[in-house]
Amino acid sequence: MRYSTCRNYYTKMPDKKTKKKLDAVKKALPSTPGVYKFLGDGKVLYVGKAKNLKNRLQTYFRKDDKRSQRIKSLMEKAEDLEYIEVDSELEAFILETNLIKELKPKYNVLMKDDKNYAYIKITQDEDFPRVSVVRKMEKDSARYFGPKTSATAARDTIDLLHKLFRFRNCKLCIKSLPNNKVEVTNKVISYPCLEYHIKRCDAPCLGKITPEEYQRNITEIIAFLQGKHDKVIEQLKVRMSEAAASKNFEFAAKLRDKLLAVEKVQERQKISEATHENRDVISFVFRSDKAFFNVFVVRDGKLINQENFTVDTKLKNLFDPEDIDLRSEILERFMKNYYESTTDFPSEILVSEEEIDTEFLETWLSVEAERKVKIHVPKKGKKSGLLALSLKNAESFAKQCQVKWDTEDARTVGACNELAEALKLDAPPKRIECFDISHISGHETVASMVVFENGKPCKSDYRHFTIKTLEGGEIDDFKAMEEALARRLKYLPKEKIERLRILRQEDEKKKTIDFIATIPKEIKRKGKKPEKTRETIGEVKLSQIAKHYVASNFKFNSNALVDNLLEKLVKEVPAPKFYLITDNPEFFLKYGFEEIKIFPKEIKVKKTEKILAFYRSKQLKKDKSFTSAPNLIVIDGGKGQLSSALKALKETGLDLNLCSLAKKQEDVYVPEKSFPIHLEKDSQAQYLLQRLRDEAHRFAITHNRKRREKGMFS
């Protein structure tokens, strides 16, 4: 692979000197396969591949107006060009795909989709293989069928196969031994399980089926998933005849039931051809900047499956559905992504776009499938009709999604806009956090934090708190809410103390280090210039007692200073934790300290003091949810809970939007207003607040229940 760089490759030519330089660069371009990158503002704007770099790059600098708006916009911002020469177009294609995934250029079709597709997995390295639905293909010896856009449909298929072929789906490791005996390891469940009793498994864990007979079932399952129903029917008829001839009528009856079920499935096929060919039919339509794909999977001349895909091109302001080059690029990119993840390659693929690089795609697909794969653009006949039917389904799928999204937008983005207007916020709240308290008669008091982004739940950012400032049996929702807010808000950037300096004074004999925080101060003197000095606003002492590190004499004039002093202590202490002696433990619990009852005997404390511990590994670990600032905080409760939350907010020195939702009349309270805001009962803003409150309530109760269950077992 050869790497070459061409700098100062400008599209705007203000003078003859630049034009002359540009012409010289064009002549230096190689006529070899490769990948090129346009750069601007220090970023990669576009990545492309070329069979011939010189011919391909010449098209970007044409003087006519036939170029698309996307290419025009790209060339206006492009400043540099880099290219990599490779040995073949196939190598260029693979390199281009990897670079697009890594760099995510603005002008490329990124083909983003929010789904993890489902696969049907059949293990191959066991005496009694398992069949299951998984979300990811792994590089193992298992057989995969998919991708399936609907996990529900995949599970329905598994359910049908379970009734027909009675396979196992447990995690037991079953090894076959001579004389129809088995050895079971990894005994994660009691066996035989319910599946055996309801006649959906032949209990290989008890040796009630031989590996050979079980493998015949697996072979028939694979044939069924490949759409070879005729083959399955033929095999079942042969096995049924053999069972009847040997007077095993009970087994023959089971095979008869399987046969009837498979024949019923076969009758549901919508399309049947006499050619018995394997082909995929791919069509797509555009709506806004999204592409809606429909894929018909035809095997042995029968339509056995249909998959629909929604793909976001990420070209909102540059999207032109009439752009032929863009349509071809989207189809090529989709085929690359789809056939990278599929497990079943057809012999022929029908598509609607003529401008795609058919010759190259056929080469790449044949390499992936390890056999010949053809791409065809039909103009008339049955194949054209099949393509038209696929296009009709793609349009229908796009309409269904659009209706769903319009409704969803009203419930999410529209609700945020309404809420911003009602609360008089500067902008619609992108991130909303809601807090609730839960306990049983003051025991196991917990708080929940749920997060909605753009009006939708963001469950990965949900967090819960175990309240530490309340004794068992003490009921104080206001105090609990204040602690929860203080512990959550301490992770956000606090007020800055101007020109703060923390001095480090070490005493080697006493094994102590004093950290003294100071700020500039001027002392006025009569008839003289003001004297510049520094005022002490905080301090803490760090001592080494035996092998333990102990902080004491913690003094500060500003709550924002606590974080600065803690940061100094954490950097100074090499141990995984240090202790704090204090007579105000409730305050420090908000900053990540934990109260401990058992501590080293070497540390002596007064009766009025307590010892807290600060665990370095816990507190230094950054939490993405906690470091993200909310645009609005919602409190479950009335004016009392809102006052407690406001108190915690003021202590941190942060300026955040805050409101609370009272339960009885669903009134909304905001700070510094005596009377509540009344939202329309059927407004989307009201529904959004209710969804937030209900979700926070559910999450808090769930955590409270888990703690109570854990306490009972302990």
N, C-alpha and C positions, 0 to 999 in steps of 0.2 A: 504494500500500500504506500503510495507517495502522497505527501502533504504539501500543498502549495498555498501561498497567501498572496492576494492582490489587494493592496491598500489604496485609499483615496479614490475610490471608484464612485464618482458622484453622478447623479442623474441630472442635476441642474448644472448647466455649463455657462457661467457668467462671462467668460472671455475665451479667446481663441487658444490661449495657452492650455487651459483646462481641457478643451475639446481635443487638442492635439495629443495631450497626455492620455485621454480616454481612448482615442483611436489606437494608440500604442499598446494599451492594456488589452484591448479586444484582440489584437493580432497575436498576443502572447497566450491566449487561452488554448488549452490542449484539446484535441479531438478524441478524447478517451472517456470511458464511463467514470462517473464520480458523483459526489454529493457536494452541493454548494450551500453557503449560508450568507444571507444578507444581514448586515449589522447596522445599528443606528442607536445613538445615545448610550453606547456601551452595552447594548443588549442584542441578542439574536432575534431578528424580526421574522425571518422565514428560512426554512430548510427544505431543499428539494433535491431530487435525484435526476440524473440525466444519462442517457445512453451515449450521448456525445455532448460534452460540456460546452464546447464552442458553439454548436448549433443551438443548443437549448438556451444559453444565456444571451444570445443575440436577440431572441424574441422579447426580452425585457426592455430593450432599448430602441424599439421601433418608434418612428416619429408619428405614425398615424394614430387615430383615436379608437382603434379596434380593441385595445386592451381593456380589461374589465376594471371597474372602480377599485376593486381590491388591489390589483396589480399597480394601478396608478398611485394609490395611496401608499403602497409599499415603496415604490420607487422615489416618491417625494421625501420619504423619511430615511431611505437607505443611504448610508455613508461609506461603508466598506463592504467588501466581498471576500469571503474565504472559500476555498474549495479543496476537496480531498479526492485525489485520483485513486481509483480501485481497479481491479482486474476484470470485473464483470458487472453487468447490470443487476444481477441477482444480489451480489455483494453490496452494491449501491443501495438497493431496495431495503435490505436488512439494516444497513448502517443508518439510512434515513429514518426508518421507523424507531430505532433506538435513540437517535438524537432528538426526535420530536417528543418522545416520551420523557426524556431527561430535561430538555430545555423549555418545552411548552411555548414555542414562538407565537407571537400575537397573530400573525397572518396565516398560520397553518390551520387546517381542519383538525381539531384535537380529538373529535369523536368521544366526548365525555358522556358517560352514562352512569346513573346512580344505582345501578343494580349489580348484585353479585348473582350470577346465573347458577342454576341448580343442575346437577348431573346425577344420573343413576349409576352407582358404582357396584361392580361385581368383583369381589376379590378372587385371585387366581392362585395364590400361594398357600392355600389351606386344603385339607382333605375334604372339608365341608364348607365351601365358599359361602360368603354372606352377601346379601343385596341390600343397599341402603341409598338414601338421598344425601348428597354432599354438596357443598358450595364451592369447592376448589378441586381442580385436577392436580394430583401429585405425580411425581415421577417415580411410579412404582409399577409393579407387575399387574395391577388391577385393570379391569376393562371398564371404560367409561362410555356413557351414552348421553349426549347433550351437545350444546347447552340448551337448557329449558328456561324460558323466560318466566314461567310460572312454577314455583316450587309446589304449589297446591296440586297442579296437574301432574307433576312428577310423583307426588305422594299418592295421588289417586291411581296412577299406573302401578305403583308398588303394591297398593292395596288389592287391585285386581289380580296381579301376579301371585300375591300371597294366597289368595283363595284357590287359584288354579294349580300352583306348583308346590306349595307348602315348603318354602325355604326358611332358613333361620336368619334373624337379623340381630341376634344378641352378640355380646362381646366375649363370650366364652371361647377359649382356645381348645379345640377338640381335635385330638390326634387318633387316627385309626390304628388299631392293633389287630393281630391275627385272631381268628375265630369270632369275627363280628364284635370284638370288644373295642372300647374306646378309652382314651385317657383325657380327662378334662382338667385344664389348668386355667388360671386367671378367673377364679370363681367369684365374679362380681355380683352374681344373682343366684337365687335358689333355683334349682332345676329338678324336674321339668317345669317350665314356666307356663303362664296362662296361654301362650300361643299354642302349645301342645294340646291343652285341654279344650280349646275352642276349635281344634282341627285346622290350624293354619301353619303347623310345623310338624314334621314327621319325627321329631325328637332324636336327632343324631347324637345328642348328649347321652342318651340311654342306649345307643346302639340299635335303635329300632329300624334303621334304614342303612343299607350298605353304601360305601362311598361311590360305587359304580352306579347304583340306582339314583343316588342324590345328584351325581354329575350329569346324568341324563336329563334330570329336571333343569339343571343350570344351562345345559346346551339348548334346551327348548326355550328357556327364558331369553337367551341371547338371540335366538332365531326370531322370537316374537318381537323383541325390541328393534330388530333390524327390518321388521315389516314382512318377514317371510312366513306369513300365516299359513300358506298352502303347505309349506314344508312341515310346520308344526302339526297341522291337521293330519298329514300323511303319516307322520311318526306316531301320533296318538292312535290312529286306526290300527297300525301294525301292532303296537303294544297291547291294545285292547283285544285284538284277535288272539295274540299269544296268551294273554291271561285267561281268556275264555276257553281256549283249547286245553290249557292245563287245569281247568275247572276252578280257577281262582276268581270266582264270580264277584266277590266283594271288591277286589282290586280293579276288575274290569268295569264295574259300575262307577268307580271313582274316575277312571280314565274316560268313560262315556260322558260324565258331567263336565270334565275339562274340555272335551271335544265340542260339546254343545256351546260352551261359553266362548271358546275361540271362534267358532263359526258365527256366533252372534256379533262378536267384535268385527269380524271380517265383513259382515253385511253392512256395517255402518260406513264403509269407505265411500267417499263422495265421488272420486274420480278413478276410473279404471281404464287402462289401455292394453291393447293386445301386444304391444312391443316389449313389455316387461323390462323397461329401462330404468336405471337409477339416475335421477336428476334433481337438482335444486332449481327453484324459480325465484328470482330476487327482483322485487319492485320497490320503489320508494317515491314518496311525495314530500313536498316542503310546506311547512307552515311556520311563518316567522323565520327564526334562524335555526329551526329544528328539522331534522329529517326523520320521517316515519317509514320504517322498513317492514316489509312482509316477506317471509321466506316460506315457500311451499317445499316440503320434503316428500319427494315421490320415490318410492322404492318398489321394484318389480311391477312398475306400471300403476301403482296404487298410491294415492295421497294418504300417507300415514301420519303426517304431523304438519302443523302450521305454527310458526313462531313470529311474534311481532316485537320490534325493537324501536325504542325512541332514542335518538342520538342528538345531542346538543353540539352544534359545530363551533360554538364560541366565537362567531363572527357577527355580532349583533348589528353593528353599524356599517358593515361591509358586505352584507349578505345579499346576493342577487341570484334568485332561483333560475333566471334565464341564462346565467353564465354557464356555457357548455363546459369550459375547463373546470369550473368549480363542481359541477355535477359529476364529471368524470373522476375528479379527485376524491369526492365524498364516497362514490361507489367503490373505487379502488381501496380507499382506506377502510371502508366497512368490510369488504371481502377479506382484507388482510387480518383485521381483528377477529372476524367471525371464524375463518378457517384456521386461525392460530389456536382457537379454543375448542373447535369441534372435534369429534372423535369418529365421525362417519363422513367420508368423502364420496361424492357422487361421481358418475362417469361424465356427466354433462351439466353445465350451469347455464340457465337461460337468463339473460339480462336485457335491459332496455336501452342502455347507452352504447352508442357505436364508437364514441371517441376514446374509450378506455384502451389501454395498451394490452390488447387481447393476447398477443404472442408472448409477451413477457409473463403475464399472469398465469397463462397455461403452463409455462415452464416452471414457475414457482409452485403452483398447486400440484403439479405432477411430482415434484421433488418431495413435497410435504406428504402426499398420499401414497408415494412409492408406486404409482401406476399412472397411466395416461388420463388426464382430465381435460375436457374440451369446454370452451366458452362460446356460446352462440347467441346472436341477436336475431330472433325470428321476425320475419316480415308478414307472413301469412300462414294459414293452415292451423292445425291443432295446437302446435307449440305457441303460436301467436295468441290463440284464444286462452291458453293456460296463463300466459304472461298478463293478458288483459284482466283475467280473473284475480290474479295476484295483486295487480294495481288497484283494482276495485276494493279489495280487502285492506290494502294500505291506506286508501282514502277513508274508508270506514273507521279504521283504527285511529287515524288522525283526528277525525270528528269526535270520537269518544273521548280521546285525551283532552281535546280542547274544551269540551263541556265540563269535564272533571276539573281542569285547571282554572277555568273561569269561576267555578263555584269555590274552589280552594283559595283563589286569589281574594275573593270577597271575604272569606273567613280569616285570612291571614294578613296580607298586605293592606287590604281595605280596612280591616279592623284596627291595625296599627295607625293608619291615617286618621280614622275616627277618634281613636284614643288620644292621639297627639293634639287634635283640635279641642277635645273636651277638657283636657288637662292643661291646655295652653303651653305645650312643649315647643321648643324651637324646631324640632324635626321629628318624624315618626320614629319611635323607639325600635332600633334594630335588635337589641338584646334586652330582654326583660327577665328579671329574677324575682321569684316569689318565695316568701318564707312563712313557715307555719311551725307551731309547737304542738307536741303530742306527749301525753303521759297518762298513767293510771294512778289516780289519787296521789300525785306527786312522786311516784316511783318511776324510774327509768325515763326521766324527762329527756326528750330528744328534739332536735329542730331539723327541718328539711329545707333545702334550697333547690328549686327547680328552675330550669332555664328554657325560655322560648326565644328562638331567633327567627326574625321575620314572621312572627306569628305562629311558628311551628315548634313543637317540643324538640329540644336538643338533649336527648337522654344521656349522652356521653358526658355532659357537663353537670349533671345532677350531683349534688353532694348532701351529706347529712352530718349533723353534729350531735355528740353526746354532751349534754349540759353538765358542766363541772362545778358551777358556783352555787348549786342548790344541794342541800342535804336530802337524804332519802325521806320521802314523805312531805317535803316542803313544796307548797304550791305557790308559784309566783311566775305567771306567764310573761309579765312585763320584764322581769329581771332576766328570764331565759331568752326572751327576744333580743334584749340588749346585748347579752353575751354572744348570741349567734351572729348578730350583725357586726359586732366588734371583731370577732374572730375571722369573719369573712372579709371585711373591709381592710384588715391590716395588711393584706397582700397587695393592695393597690398603692401606687405612688402617693406619698404624703406631701404635706407642705414642706418647702425647702427652707432651711435655716441659713440665712445669708452669711457667707464668710465664716462658716463653722470650722473650728479647728479642734481636733482631739489629740491632746498631748499624752504621751506614754512615758511614765516614770517608774523605773524598775528598782526594787530593793532586793539585791541578791541575798543578803543575810536573812531577811525575813521571808524570802521567797514570795514576794507580793509584787503586783503590778497595778499602778493607779492609772486609770484613764480619766483625764480631766477635759471636759468640753468647754470651750470658750468662744466668745464672739467679740468683735471690736467695740470699744467704748471710749468716749471722750469725757474728760473731767474739766469743767470750766474753772478757770482761776482768774481772780481780779487783776486786771492790768497785764495779764500775761496770755500767751497763746494757750489754747486748750491742750491738755496733756492726753496723749493717746495711750490707752492701756487696753487690757482685755478682761472681760467679765466672765466669771465662771457660771455656767448655766446647767451643768450636769456633771456627775462623776460616778464611777463604779470601781470597786477594788476587787482584783482577782488574786486569790491565794492558792497555794499548793499545800494541801494537808495530806501527808503520806503520799499516796498515788492519786489522790482525788483533787479536782479543780473546783474551787468554791468562789462564787461571786457574792459580794456583800456591799453594804453601804451604798446602795443604788439610789442616787438622787438625780432629779431632772426638773427643769422648768417647763418643758414642752413635751407633749406625748410623742411628737414626731421624732424627738431625740432618742427615744427608747430603741427604735430600730437601728439607729447609728451606733449606739453603744453595744447592742447585741451583736451587730456585725463585727465589731472589733473583738468582742469576746470569742466569737466562733472562730475567727481567723487565728486567734492566739492559742486556743486550746487544741492540742493534738488528739485528745481522747474523744471517743464517740459521744460523750455527754459531759455536762458540767452542772453543778448544783447552785442554787440561789437561796440565800437566807433572807427572809423578808417577813415583815409584820403586816403586809398587805397582799396576801396571795391572790385574792380575787382579781386584782388589777392585772397581774402578770400572767394569769391563766389565759387572758385574751391574746397574749403575744406568743403562744405556742408552748409555754411551760406546762408541766404536768405535776400535780401534787402526788407525793409518794409517802407511804407510811413506814417503809423499811429503808433506812439509809445507813451509810457507814458509821460505825461507832466513833471513829476519830473526829467526826464533825459534831461540835457541841452547839446547842441553841438555847435561847432563853424560853421561858414559858409562853411569852407573847409572840414568839416567832415560829415560822414553819419553814420546811425545806421543800423546794420545788426542783424539778429536773428539766433540763433542756436537752432534747435528743437531737444531736447534730444531723444524723442521717434523715430523720423525718422532716425537720424544719427547712433544710436546705434544698430539698427536692421541690422543683418548681411544678406548680399545678396550672395547667393551661386554663382551666375554668376560673380559678381564683385570680389569675393575673389579667383576665379579660374584664374591662370595665363595663358595667351595665349602663344602659341609657335610661332605665327606669327600674326602681325597686318597688315591688308590691308586697304589702304586709297583710296577712290574713288576720283581721280583727278590726276593732274600732279605734277611737281616738287614743285610748290608753296604750295599745300596742304601737300605734304610730308615734306617740311621744317617746316611748322607749327606744324605738328605732332611730328617731331623730337625735336623741341624746348620744347614741353610739356614733352616728354620722358626724355630729359636731366634734366629738372627741378626736376623730381621725383627721379633721380639717379638710375633708373632701366636700365637693359641691356636686351632689347627685340628685336627680329627680326622685321623689318619694311619694307614695300614696298608700292608702289602706282600703280594704273592702270589708265592710261590716256585713255580718251574715243575715240578720233579720230582714232589713229592707233593701239589702244590696246597695247601701249607700257608699259613695267613694269619698274619703277624707284626704285632704292635702294639708301640708304644714301651713301655719299662719292663717288658717281660715276656720272660723268657728262652725260654719254650716257646711254640710256635705254637698257634693256635686251629684245631681240626679241624672243618670243616664237613661235613655229610653230602654224599656224592658226588653224590646226585641231588636236592639241595635247590636251590630257586630262587635262594637267596643265592649259592651256589657258581657256578651258571650265570651269574648277573649279573656276578660278578667275572671269570669266564672271558671273557665277551663284552667286557668293558671291556679286559682285557689283550690279547685278540686284535685288537681294533680299534686300540688304541694301537700294537701291533706292526706291523699293516698300514700305518697312517698314517706311522710312522717309516721303514719300509722304502721306501715310495713316495717320500718326500722325499729319502732317501739316494740312491735310484736316479736321481732327476731331477738331483741335484747332480753325480753321476758322469757322466751323459750330457752335461750342460752343460760339465763340465771336459774331456771328450774332444773335443768340438767346438771348444772355444776353443783 
